Amino acid sequence: MIERSIKGKTAKLMKEIGTDSFRKETFQIVRHYYLDEKSGETFSTETLDELNLQQVHNQYRAKHHIPFPTEIGDIRKQYGLSASKMSEVLDLGINSYRNYENGEIPSLANAKLIRLAKDPENFRSFVREKKSLFSVKAYQRVMDRITALLEPSELDPLVDYIWNHDTEANTYTGFVKPNFDKVANFVLFFAEKMQPLKTKLNKLLFYADFVHFRETGYAISGCNYRAIKLGPVPSHFSELFGLLEDQGFVQVEHEVLERGVGERFVPAREFDASLFSEKELTHMGQIAQTFETHKTTEIVNLSHEEKGWIENHEKRELIDYQNYAFDIKGI
């Protein structure tokens, strides 16, 4: 529990399992509220109300395969179109696509249209049907974008293996769909700030993602984390780090340690802060500052106190954000 001064009262942050409803469906959440121990009064704040509601919305989206706001924005950006133009192409209300990017939840029918639009083949058909909405140059520009997206990338097979791109955002990804550039810069941030050894880096990523989820209801990276002997790690982290080194985001320097050879991650390019929100940058900075002087063994031992690791490491299972992020103890 966290003690704070709220509305002139000394109150403790409390959590309990509860339920809430959205569009006539009920979902289980970790409800947050404050307790004034002197009077026994309970109360909330706008921030806590948003966090409680976000949990409901996240589960509703995941259940009905509704894209999350970031993914909705990424779908549009891959075609180089404005939100209003996407609305026109998909026959949505003129401001609907922009509202969906800003967090409004689409109807199930509109969500299906957006999912279809993610596939360049489908979107090419949509654009052809609405050719009259474009100037000649604009039409050719978007068709060129679609053609480029349909060309296979040498990165696709490995990226798909690391994050299983057929899987939609869910409770194991922190309700975020991984984006390669953002994940690469997520790792680069800590390489630039701390030049950590690989084992410590894995824990920094875990704590940054889970603390951000604890505060906002979303992960930063969309990586899922598996509980192994040395603590939580991103799934397929060896392949991920190898890919980031091959693509010139980080360099891995080998050094002799007391118990063998360690791999230290140093930056190979400049960190791109524009890919992150202000809250994401704040939480990443908080993690870097908190663990700056921690030795690798210290942060490993700390991660072994986390409920998400304790209950999942024996079977090396994935750690559920919704079930475990609100119990994070290390920070």
Secondary structure, DSSP 4 states (H G I P E B T S, - for coil): -EEEEETTEEEEEEEEEEEEEETTEEEEEEEEEEEETTTTEEE--HHHHHHHHHHHHHHHHHHHTPPPHHHHHHHHHHTT--HHHHHHHTT--TTHHHHHHTTPPPPHHHHHHHHHHHSHHHHHHHHHHTGGGS-HHHHHHHHHHHHHHHSPPTTHHHHHHHH-TTSPS-TTTTT----HHHHHHHHHHHHHHH--BHHHHHHHHHHHHHHHHHHHSS-SS---EEEETTEEEETTHHHHHHHHHHTTSEEEEEEEETTEEEEEEEESS---GGGS-HHHHHHHHHHHHHHTT--HHHHHHHHTTSHHHHTTTTTTPBPPHHHHGGG----
